[in-house]
Amino acid sequence: MDWERVRIFLEVARAGQILKASKRLRLNHATVARQLTALEKGLNAKLLERHVSGCTLTLAGEALVAAAERAESELLKVGASIGGATEAITGTVRVGAPDGLGNYFLASRLGALAARHPGLVIQLVPLPRTFSLSRREADIAITLDEPKQGRLIVSKLTDYTLSVYAAQSYLSREGEIKSQSDLAGRLFVTHVEDFVYSRALDYASALGRLMSRRYECGSVVAQIEAVRSGHGIGILHDYAARNYPELQRLLPKVRFVRSYWLTSHSDTHETRRVQEVRRFITTSVKAARIDLEMD
C-alpha cells in the first residue's frame, strides 16, 4: 500500500472536502482526486462517497482512517525520538487559540520564538472557534473549557478576568455609570449568540437582562473596537482593555473569572517543535499572569 496515497486520503477524510485537503497538502485538486481513485483501485474498495458539498467515509474508509491514524501515530513517535537527538528545531506548529488571547497576547510574543529558530514555522490561528487536534486542525489548542475526551495532554494555562468597559467619549456623551441600574437603556456591545462555542462565554447574560439594546460582534477584536469607538458598553478581557487608555473600567464589583487550557495531542506532544512552542507559551503566560488576572 502506497503510504503517500494513504496520507492524502487521511487529509481528505479529516477535511471532508477534496478541495480543502488539496490546499492543506499544497497539491492540485485533480492530483488529489487521482490519488484517491488509485488508492481505491489498489484496495478494490470504495473509501469515500463524493458529493458536490464534500466527501463522506464509507465503512471501508472508516476502517482505513483508524488504521492510518495508528500508523501515523507510530511514525510521529519515531520521528520525535530521532529528532530529539538533533539540535535544530524545525517544522511547522499550528497554534489554535481564542481570538482574545491570540490577538492580544500570543501574537506579540510567538514571533520572538519563530525568530529564534529559523527552521521553525509557527502558525497562529486566533479565531472564535474550537480546534480539533485529532483532525490535525492544530498541533496545540488553547481552549476555554477543559477537554475531557480524546488522547490529549491537557494542563491549565491560567485564569483570566473580564470586566465592564466603556470609552470615555461614550460616558461624556451618554452619562456616567455608577451602578448596574444605570445600564438600563444602554447599547450592549456583545457576542453573536449563534457563534457561542463554549459555556465559558455565558458571562454576557448577566448584564444582557439590563441592556435590551444590542450590537453583536463575531469576535473579541470587533467588540473592543466598537467599545473603543464610543458606541456602547461591553464586557472585555482586562488584559486587552489595558492597552487602550480611552477605555474606562466600570462597576468594579462586577468581574468575571474564566480559564484557558493548553492542549496537545498525544501523537505529536513529544515532538521537539511542539514541546518547544508549548513550553514557550506556558512560560510567557506565567511571566505575564499579573496582567491576565485583574486584582
C-alpha positions in Angstrom: 0.0 0.0 0.0 1.4 3.4 -1.0 1.7 5.5 2.2 1.7 8.8 0.2 -1.8 7.9 -1.2 -2.9 6.9 2.3 -1.6 10.2 3.7 -3.6 12.1 1.1 -6.7 10.0 1.8 -6.3 10.8 5.5 -6.2 14.5 4.9 -9.3 14.3 2.7 -11.1 12.3 5.4 -10.2 15.0 8.0 -11.0 17.9 5.8 -14.3 16.5 4.5 -13.5 18.0 1.1 -11.0 17.3 -1.7 -10.5 21.0 -2.4 -9.8 21.9 1.2 -7.5 18.9 1.6 -5.6 19.8 -1.6 -5.0 23.3 -0.2 -3.6 21.9 3.0 -1.5 19.4 1.1 -0.4 22.1 -1.4 -1.4 19.8 -4.2 -3.5 20.2 -7.3 -7.2 19.3 -6.8 -7.1 16.9 -9.7 -3.9 15.2 -8.4 -5.6 14.6 -5.0 -8.6 13.1 -6.8 -6.5 10.8 -8.9 -4.5 9.6 -5.9 -7.7 8.7 -4.1 -9.0 6.9 -7.1 -5.8 5.0 -7.4 -5.9 4.0 -3.8 -9.4 2.7 -4.1 -8.5 0.7 -7.1 -5.5 -0.7 -5.4 -7.6 -1.8 -2.4 -10.5 -2.8 -4.6 -12.8 -0.9 -2.2 -14.8 2.3 -2.2 -13.4 4.6 0.6 -15.3 7.8 0.0 -18.7 8.9 -1.2 -18.0 12.1 -3.2 -20.7 14.7 -3.2 -20.9 18.3 -4.5 -20.7 19.6 -1.0 -17.9 17.2 0.2 -16.9 13.7 1.0 -18.2 11.1 3.5 -16.5 8.0 4.6 -17.8 4.5 3.7 -17.3 1.7 6.2 -14.1 0.7 4.4 -13.0 4.3 4.6 -13.6 4.5 8.3 -11.6 1.3 8.8 -8.7 2.7 6.8 -8.8 6.0 8.7 -8.4 4.1 12.0 -5.5 2.1 10.7 -3.8 5.1 9.1 -4.0 7.1 12.2 -2.4 4.3 14.2 0.4 4.2 11.7 0.7 7.9 11.6 1.0 8.0 15.4 3.8 5.5 15.4 5.7 7.4 12.7 5.3 10.6 14.7 6.6 9.0 17.8 9.7 7.6 16.0 10.3 10.9 14.4 10.1 12.6 17.8 12.7 10.2 19.3 15.0 10.6 16.3 14.6 14.4 16.1 15.3 14.7 19.8 18.9 13.9 19.0 19.3 16.9 16.7 19.9 20.4 17.9 17.8 22.4 15.4 14.1 22.7 15.9 12.4 22.5 12.6 8.9 22.0 11.1 5.5 23.6 11.4 3.5 24.1 14.6 -0.1 25.4 14.3 -1.5 27.0 17.4 -5.2 27.4 17.6 -6.3 30.0 20.2 -9.4 32.0 21.2 -9.2 35.3 19.4 -8.8 37.4 22.6 -5.7 35.5 23.7 -4.4 35.0 20.2 -4.6 38.6 19.1 -3.9 40.5 22.3 -1.3 38.2 23.9 0.2 35.4 21.7 0.6 37.4 18.5 3.1 39.8 20.1 5.1 37.0 21.7 5.3 34.0 19.5 7.1 35.9 16.8 10.2 36.0 19.1 10.2 32.2 19.2 9.9 32.0 15.4 12.8 34.4 15.1 14.9 32.3 17.5 14.5 29.1 15.4 15.0 29.8 11.6 13.7 26.3 10.7 10.5 26.6 12.8 7.3 27.8 11.3 4.6 28.9 13.8 1.1 29.3 12.5 -1.0 31.3 14.9 -4.8 30.9 14.2 -6.7 33.2 16.6 -10.3 32.5 15.9 -13.5 32.4 17.9 -14.0 28.6 17.5 -12.7 25.3 18.7 -10.0 23.3 17.1 -9.8 19.5 16.5 -6.4 18.1 17.4 -7.4 14.6 16.2 -8.1 16.0 12.7 -4.8 17.9 12.8 -6.6 21.3 12.6 -3.9 22.4 15.1 -0.9 20.9 16.9 -1.6 23.0 20.1 -5.0 24.3 21.1 -5.9 26.7 23.8 -9.5 26.2 24.9 -12.0 27.9 27.2 -13.2 24.6 28.7 -11.1 21.7 29.9 -11.2 18.9 27.4 -12.5 15.6 28.8 -12.2 13.2 25.9 -9.6 12.0 23.5 -5.9 11.2 23.7 -5.0 14.7 24.8 -2.3 16.2 27.0 -4.1 18.9 29.0 -2.9 21.5 31.5 -4.4 24.6 32.9 -2.7 27.6 31.4 -4.1 30.4 33.5 -7.2 32.2 34.9 -8.1 35.5 33.3 -10.6 38.2 34.0 -13.2 40.3 32.2 -14.8 43.5 33.3 -17.3 46.1 32.1 -15.9 48.9 30.0 -16.9 51.9 28.0 -15.0 54.6 26.2 -14.6 58.0 28.0 -16.1 59.6 24.9 -19.3 57.5 25.4 -19.6 58.3 29.1 -19.1 62.0 28.4 -21.9 61.9 25.8 -24.3 59.4 27.4 -23.7 59.9 31.1 -21.7 58.1 33.8 -22.3 54.5 35.0 -22.3 54.4 38.8 -24.4 51.3 39.4 -25.9 48.4 37.4 -29.3 50.3 37.3 -27.5 52.9 35.2 -27.1 50.3 32.4 -30.8 50.3 31.6 -31.4 51.5 28.0 -27.7 51.5 27.1 -26.4 49.8 24.0 -24.7 46.5 24.9 -21.8 45.5 22.7 -21.5 41.7 22.9 -21.0 38.5 21.0 -23.3 36.8 18.4 -25.2 34.1 20.1 -25.0 31.8 17.1 -21.2 31.9 17.3 -21.0 30.9 21.0 -18.9 27.8 21.1 -18.2 27.5 24.9 -20.0 27.6 28.1 -17.3 30.0 29.4 -18.9 32.7 27.2 -22.1 32.9 29.3 -20.9 36.0 31.2 -22.8 38.3 28.8 -26.2 37.0 30.0 -25.6 38.5 33.5 -25.8 42.1 32.1 -27.8 41.4 29.0 -31.0 41.4 31.0 -30.3 45.0 31.9 -29.4 46.2 28.4 -32.0 45.2 25.8 -30.4 47.1 23.0 -27.6 45.1 21.5 -24.8 45.4 19.0 -23.5 41.9 18.4 -20.0 41.3 17.0 -18.5 37.9 16.0 -15.0 38.4 17.5 -13.3 39.9 20.6 -11.4 42.3 18.3 -14.6 43.7 16.9 -16.2 44.1 20.3 -13.2 46.0 21.6 -13.1 48.3 18.6 -16.8 49.0 18.9 -16.5 49.9 22.6 -13.3 52.0 21.9 -15.2 53.9 19.2 -17.8 55.0 21.8 -20.8 53.1 20.6 -21.7 51.3 23.8 -20.8 49.2 26.8 -19.1 45.8 26.7 -17.6 43.1 28.8 -14.0 42.9 27.7 -10.8 41.0 28.5 -8.9 43.0 31.1 -5.5 42.2 29.6 -6.7 43.5 26.2 -8.5 46.6 27.5 -5.4 47.7 29.4 -3.8 48.5 26.0 -6.3 51.3 25.4 -6.3 54.3 27.8 -9.5 55.6 26.4 -11.3 52.6 27.9 -12.7 53.1 31.4 -13.5 50.1 33.7 -16.9 50.4 35.2 -18.7 48.8 38.1 -15.5 47.5 39.9 -17.5 44.8 41.8 -18.6 43.2 38.5 -15.9 40.9 37.3 -15.9 37.5 35.5 -13.1 34.9 36.0 -12.5 32.3 33.3 -9.7 29.9 32.4 -7.5 28.9 29.5 -6.5 25.3 29.0 -3.4 24.2 27.0 -3.9 21.1 24.9 -1.8 19.0 22.6 -2.4 15.5 21.1 -0.6 12.5 22.4 0.6 11.6 18.9 2.6 14.9 18.5 3.1 16.0 22.0 6.6 14.6 22.3 7.9 16.2 19.1 10.6 18.8 19.8 8.8 21.6 17.9 5.5 21.1 19.8 7.3 20.8 23.1 9.2 24.0 22.5 6.2 26.0 21.4 4.1 24.6 24.3 6.9 25.4 26.8 7.3 28.9 25.4 3.5 29.6 25.7 3.5 28.3 29.3 6.5 30.4 30.3 5.2 33.6 28.6 1.8 33.3 30.3 3.4 32.6 33.7 5.5 35.7 33.4 2.5 37.8 32.5 0.0 36.3 34.8 -0.3 39.5 36.8 -1.5 41.2 33.6 -4.0 38.4 32.8 -5.6 38.3 36.2 -7.1 41.6 37.3 -6.6 42.3 41.1 
